[in-house]
Amino acid sequence: MKRIEKDPRVRRAVLPTRVLWQDGDVQNAEVLLHNDWGQALAQAVECCTMRNAATHTGSSLLLDFGRELHGGLQIVTGPTAGNRVARVRLRFGESVSEAMHEPNNDHAVHDMEIALPPMGSAEFGLTGFRFVRLDLLDEIEVPIVACRVMTLMRELPAVGAFRCSDERLNRIWQVGADTVHLCLQDFVWDGIKRDRLVWIGDMHPETAVITAVWGALDIVPQSLDWARDHTPLPEWMNGIGSYSMWWLLIQRDWFMAHGDRAYLEEQRTYLIGLLPILIEQIRDDGSVDWRGHTFLDWPSSENPIAVRAGLVALLVMALRAGAQLCEELGETAGRDAALQAAARLQAPPVPLESKQASALLALSGLHDANAVNEQALAREPLCGISTFYGYYVLQARAEAGDYARCLDVIRRYWGAMLDLGATSFWEDFDLEWIEDAARIDELIGEGQRDLHRERGAYCYQGLRHSLCHGWAAGPTAWLSEHVLGLRVLEPGAAKVLCAPHLGDLEWAEGAYPTPHGTITVRHERRADGHITSRIEAPPGVEIVHE
């Protein structure tokens, strides 16, 4: 892996959009909405004052910065009596509830005691959040001149685009892109509050979004190489066998989209070493005896039969991807061994109660996609899906041609998070959480449920739950691939299929980045129901139609 010597991220200042709550002796808090500087001043200026006295303590302030952000908080203070330092409790929250209660400190500190200097400017924290609560701890009066988030982000002008006749879908596409953008930090992270780590399986939907929105970003091969270089064979990536398989699938998808043969060549040794380890998991009778931790996603983890069925399907997909990469590298022995092993695998029964495993069985071709869709995926379509594997459920239903109902799932499931105040997609979500729930950008009212504190399971119970998780952004890639209908057929997007599926939409338009330039399309439904398309492709890209 090449050393990264210069931070590619850029700092920007973001002001709060509203004072959501205050308590105690707090004056002129609204000036923080427009005081936009980070330089301390010797003279008195219009500012917000927080004051604790012997007769009154507990001055507090809650600020809303309008959307999920990654960065830290900059506070500028004026002079204090006797040049005293002021102690303040600072809490970051992805929801109002998180900032108002006891934030979790995994991976980044979200609840801390800070010292504000007199006549100074200081920055605190580096995490993902939208809300900030300040509680003055000392008997003192503190003039707060400015309070800004200093974001730390990669500046990435979008190349890809998506618009259609349904504004809800447009918003979902953009929020998915925003979610992944926030997660593009040192490497491709899964979350920015928690799970600030390179999880290879979780990267698969993120990489699909990156390809659809920005094209070839260096951060993807850097992240893949980070996992490779920190996973000596025969270890599994992230300690999970399925994640080593996802590494193969990402490598195949990345090569198909971007055609970087030099980068693929750098993977030769690891690829040729990994395939035999995967093949070793297959018994002589075609069953699988999986070594180590087995995992698809958290909601399916309590169903070992479904997990094992899904892993068989994923193994078929990974071996075929590995064989394809071996073909490109001229590794015929590795290609043949992978294909022969995939052919030996027995198809397990479809676990009808698991949409995750059923989707993988359909995508692998071990079971007919139409049958799987009708038997498992289309039955109670909004139940039993997750923000991570919901992407593969959509992919499998698209394989069965069920596009209109896919759009309905995207609107109702991912759209419900937006209805609850989300500006990024969550680690997990269940539509049952909606009942009596307060929005995440509101104080909890009487009779309302505190969604963030009271919901969640497994590793994301309560406030540990991440409300910005890149694995949840799959609909962005799905809408570009299936509604715009652009699917790469040959490495480096030398040949691209244009097969739009509008479902119940009247029109859709957008752009898709390739190594040769940007493809632009517009599809419209005529009065007779037929779809007309206009497509412009750069030289070097051949467009084919169904």
SEMI-720910 format. One record per residue (C-alpha): residue in three letters; x, y, z. Coordinates in steps of 0.001 Angstrom, whole numbers, plus 500000, padded with zeros to 6 digits. Last residue first. Layout:
! residues N
ALAXYZ ...
END
This chain:
! residues 546
GLU468345495131475244 HIS470486498052474163 VAL474227498425473610 ILE476331501522474155 GLU479989501376473131 VAL482250503614475209 GLY485614504668473754 PRO484396508055472576 PRO482039509579475165 ALA478399508487475426 GLU475244510497474843 ILE471869508879475392 ARG468363509957474559 SER465691507426475387 THR462064506861474493 ILE459957504598476658 HIS456717503003475479 GLY453567503462477524 ASP451371504726474666 ALA451478508261476071 ARG455245508197475978 ARG457434507456478988 GLU460643509459478976 HIS464285508404479426 ARG467196510833479597 VAL470830509781479520 THR474329511178480004 ILE477512509064479894 THR480542510810481369 GLY484127510412480239 HIS486403507623479064 PRO487162506188482527 THR483381506128483110 PRO481043508396485094 TYR477237508015484881 ALA474860510915484313 GLY471180511443484845 GLU467638511390483619 ALA464361509780484572 TRP460838510163483273 GLU457200509294483970 LEU457987506914486817 ASP455781503902487649 GLY458501501343486875 LEU461078503326484932 HIS463307500433483929 PRO466075501633481633 ALA468264499145479709 CYS471450500814478464 LEU474229498235478542 VAL477774499555478605 LYS480762498397476568 ALA484277499762477096 ALA483222500495480679 GLY486793499825481860 PRO486246496101481659 GLU483226494984479587 LEU479502494827480378 VAL478997497897482578 ARG475363498521483511 LEU473396501712482878 GLY469630501397483231 LEU468882504921484417 VAL466301503146486546 HIS468391499989487072 GLU472022500979487521 SER471628504569488638 LEU468729503707490950 TRP470623500743492426 ALA473805502738493120 THR471868505340495102 PRO469620502659496625 GLY472707501006498222 ALA473430503784500721 ALA473024501745503922 TRP476552500286503891 GLY477862503814504336 HIS476508504237507831 CYS475452507621509199 LEU472945507235512033 SER475209504896513997 HIS473534503041516873 ARG475608503305520050 LEU472793505523521338 GLY470535502538521874 GLN471744499126520773 TYR474042498926517774 CYS476094495791518422 TYR473048493486518451 ALA469886495583518597 GLY468464499040517945 ARG465675501063519490 GLU465096502880522771 ARG467811505534522743 HIS467590506530519072 LEU463830506193518657 ASP462846508059521808 ARG459167507219521764 GLN456568509957521995 GLY453853510206524649 GLU455062513584525863 GLY457529515078523439 ILE461115514070522724 LEU463068517086521524 GLU463236517191517750 ASP465817516405515063 ILE465586512611515514 ARG461851512773514831 ALA459715511498517693 ALA458462507930517455 ASP454838506946518165 GLU455115504032515705 ILE458055504553513383 TRP460276501864514919 GLU458128499143513345 LEU459570500249510000 ASP462881498710510993 PHE466211500442510566 ASP469893499638510680 GLU473215501428510361 TRP471372504551509300 PHE471126506678506190 SER472117510344506165 THR470042513529506495 ALA467535511808508773 GLY464583513760510154 LEU462100510947510801 ASP460526511350507352 LEU464020510888505891 MET464289507524507664 ALA460896506586506221 GLY462220507223502718 TRP464673504342503065 TYR461807501931503773 ARG458784503434501986 ARG460335505002498915 ILE462962502301498425 VAL460398499526498889 ASP458030501162496371 LEU460836501524493853 CYS461545497816494230 ARG457865497118493628 ALA458091498810490249 TYR461296496998489322 ASP460240493373489805 GLY462151492071486776 ALA463367488943488597 GLU466977490174488518 ALA465579493465489815 ARG464236491531492778 ALA467714490128493384 GLN469325493567493235 LEU466724495047495589 VAL467316492222498085 TYR471025492825497626 TYR470637496481498614 GLY468409495562501566 TYR471451493636502734 PHE472960496706504399 THR469904498817505399 SER468183495674506572 ILE465234493641505361 GLY462968491415507430 CYS459676493099506699 LEU459099495673503966 PRO458386493144501207 GLU455809491117503140 ARG456251488380500510 ALA458040489900497522 LEU461424488545498626 ALA460530485020499744 GLN458411482851497453 GLU457698485322494664 ASN461231486678494466 VAL462872483292494937 ALA460811481859492080 ASN461680484714489751 ALA465381484590490689 ASP465716480880489942 HIS467993479258492495 LEU471750478648492501 GLY472055481614490134 SER474310483479492567 LEU471994486492492620 ALA469001484311493533 LEU470832482507496340 LEU472138485868497560 ALA468618487290497744 SER467347484238499629 ALA470122484586502199 GLN469195488195502975 LYS465429487758502622 SER465493485135505349 GLU462141483510506238 LEU462017481610502944 PRO465309479846503576 VAL465817478674499964 PRO467100475118500055 PRO470864474718499693 ALA472442474516496214 GLN475359472089496342 LEU478774473432495433 ARG480693471403492870 ALA480293473974490079 ALA481912476672492223 ALA484910474390492801 GLN485318473747489086 LEU485122477461488340 ALA487733478322490980 ALA490138475567489904 ASP489822476553486252 ARG490546480235486886 GLY493488479485489194 ALA495024477199486587 THR494377479738483819 GLU496146482618485544 GLY496295484876482482 LEU495632487949484603 GLU492278488723482985 GLU491240485086483301 CYS492334485099486937 LEU490055488101487507 GLN487106486221486019 ALA487929483137488091 GLY487997485242491246 ALA484587486679490413 ARG483270483163489807 LEU484744482017493117 ALA483235485014494901 MET479723484463493505 VAL479754480759494375 LEU481072481574497844 LEU478331484163498338 ALA475692481551497521 VAL477230479070499964 LEU477479481858502549 GLY473789482662502154 ALA472838479058502874 ARG475095479042505949 VAL473539482269507218 ALA470010480994506574 ILE470624477831508575 PRO472336479830511344 ASN469307482118511836 GLU470163484498514683 SER472738486316512543 SER470210487348509882 PRO469526490758511458 TRP473273491328511978 ASP474494490838508435 LEU476047487938506545 PHE478310486328509147 THR480188483121509874 HIS483194483284512202 GLY485843480622511688 ARG486157477860509106 TRP483135476980506973 ASP482465473327506283 VAL480701473576502940 SER478797470852501082 GLY479890469670497642 ASP480368465987498595 ASP484163466345498665 ARG483897469163501172 ILE484238472827500247 GLN486072475136502680 GLU489391474334500972 ILE488149476194497877 LEU488165479469499812 ILE491757478876500917 PRO492685477907497354 LEU491283481266496098 LEU493148483434498614 GLY496713482754497509 ILE496102483455493826 LEU494315486669494767 TYR497033487758497187 THR499784487251494614 ARG497872488817491714 GLN496546491905493496 GLU499181494288492091 GLU498231493130488590 LEU494701494416489213 TYR496134497863489913 ALA498057497845486631 ARG494939496629484794 ASP492815499582485905 GLY489673498848483881 HIS487438501285485759 ALA484004499690486056 MET484950496077485359 PHE488083496339487484 TRP486175497804490402 ASP483458495135490155 ARG486018492330490159 GLN488014493801493057 ILE484802494433494985 LEU483711490820494502 LEU487080489470495592 TRP487092491640498727 TRP483502490503499393 MET484784486931499594 SER487359487953502206 TYR484447489589504034 SER482442486355504002 GLY485163484636505987 ILE485061487133508844 GLY488114488078510929 ASN488112491577509426 MET489563489917506323 TRP489967486196506925 GLU493402484919507884 PRO495203482403505615 LEU496759484716504507 PRO498090487903506015 THR495290490410506603 HIS496732493862507326 ASP498147494298503826 ARG494920493154502204 ALA492703495365504359 TRP494835498425503674 ASP495026497439500012 LEU491250497518499708 SER491189500884501448 GLN493834502401499163 PRO492113500840496142 VAL488889502649497169 ILE490448505935498315 ASP491947506519494874 LEU488530507480493493 ALA487430506054490142 GLY483908507279489361 TRP482316509975491487 VAL478586509173491784 ALA477998505721490262 THR481448504298491068 ILE481350505681494608 VAL477862504217495117 ALA479024500743494036 THR482032501107496310 GLU479756501884499258 PRO477620498828498468 HIS480743496632498650 MET482486498504501458 ASP480400496850504179 GLY482028493563503304 ILE485483495130503575 TRP485057496814506934 VAL487641499624507060 LEU487013501373510371 ARG485353504482511797 ASP482718502040513004 ARG481105504642515235 LYS480503508330514621 ILE481726508409511033 GLY480466505049509826 ASP481568502252507506 TRP484841503897506624 VAL486429504185503209 PHE489911505357504165 ASP491269508398505992 GLN487790509890505426 LEU485293508855502768 CYS482414508091505160 LEU480814511521504747 HIS480718511002500986 VAL479007507638501510 THR476141509243503408 ASP475916512194501006 ALA475546509835498021 GLY472786507937499822 VAL471159511256500747 GLN471256512262497072 TRP469589509091495768 ILE466968509287498548 ARG466164512896497697 ASN465668512073494029 LEU463502509101495017 ARG461259511392497064 GLU461195513936494243 ASP459523511415491908 SER459651512436488221 CYS463324511504488002 ARG466774512888488616 PHE470104511109489005 ALA473679512351488714 GLY477226511065488349 VAL480130513469488259 ALA479754514755491807 PRO482301517329492898 LEU484489515646495511 GLU485956517822498236 ARG487156515291500786 MET485859516234504202 LEU486915517637507560 THR484243519962508896 MET485052522739511308 VAL481742523057513117 ARG481226526564514396 CYS480533528312517693 ALA481285532017517798 VAL481603534795520384 ILE480858532817523507 PRO481096535205526452 VAL481536533101529603 GLU480215534145533003 ILE481519532007535861 GLU480443529577538538 ASP481822526545536748 LEU480160523656534817 LEU478653525355531760 ASP476748522767529719 LEU477120522802525907 ARG475100520503523647 VAL475997519905520013 PHE473778518430517297 ARG474591517127513810 PHE477273514553514476 GLY480139512467513110 THR483494512644514865 LEU486544514746515605 GLY486452516492518969 PHE487327519945520237 GLU488668523111518686 ALA489910526241520465 SER489775529996519926 GLY490755532339522700 MET489872535432524668 PRO489596533424527880 PRO490354529745527286 LEU487533527183527249 ALA488364523955529059 ILE486592520802527913 GLU484758517957529618 MET483788515250527188 ASP480926513286525647 HIS481311512264522007 VAL484786510729522146 ALA485527508709519012 HIS485779504981518221 ASP483300504064520999 ASN482335507020523209 ASN478562506485523430 PRO476538509607524094 GLU474814510021527472 HIS471676512197527143 MET470743515447525396 ALA473223515100522514 GLU472021511564521790 SER468362512531522025 VAL468772515392519589 SER470198512918517107 GLU473651512432515592 GLY474855513842518871 PHE477943515541520265 ARG478201516453523946 LEU480450519090525511 ARG480682519640529273 VAL482206523031529944 ARG484964524238532259 ALA485774527933531961 VAL489355529204532172 ARG489664532383534204 ASN491122535569532776 GLY490245537309536069 ALA486722537859534815 THR486394536344531343 PRO487467537816528011 GLY485791536607524790 THR485430533055523567 VAL485651531357520185 ILE484484527740520026 GLN485408525379517194 LEU483619522026517156 GLY484982519007515319 GLY484548517266511986 HIS482117515109510064 LEU478627516474509504 GLU475027515242509518 ARG472657518094508705 GLY471202521324510070 PHE473889522380512535 ASP471494522196515518 LEU472674523789518751 LEU471711522866522317 LEU472609525245525167 SER472954524833528915 SER473333526961532034 GLY473162524608535016 THR473896526686538065 HIS471903529362539856 THR472261531038543231 ALA476022530638543359 ALA476191531922539800 ASN476432530275536395 ARG476466532385533269 MET476391531673529535 THR476747534681527267 CYS476171534729523516 CYS478082537419521685 GLU478035540907520238 VAL481577542130520448 ALA483903543229523266 GLN487458543963522240 ALA490413541595522431 LEU489122539362519668 ALA489558535616519024 GLN489653534503515407 GLY487379531677514292 TRP484772533712512447 ASP481145533468511402 ASN478921535122513977 HIS475587534412512201 LEU473753531616514029 LEU475826532160517173 VAL474060535514517570 GLU470901533538518362 ALA472233532602521804 ASN471663536173522983 GLN471590535311526707 VAL471863532002528557 ASP471092531956532284 GLY469462528568532740 ASP468226526353529948 GLN468480526402526173 TRP466977524401523336 LEU467068524136519557 VAL469166527168518747 ARG469024527028514976 THR471079526694511803 PRO474476526328513435 LEU477393527625511373 VAL479586525454509161 ALA483306526141508619 ARG485225524148506003 ARG488379522057506353 VAL489584520038503355 ARG490554516368503149 PRO493359514994500996 ASP495708514684503994 LYS499192514605502573 GLU501698511777503002 ILE499566508748502131 ARG501993505832501889 LYS501337503416499036 MET500000500000500000 
END
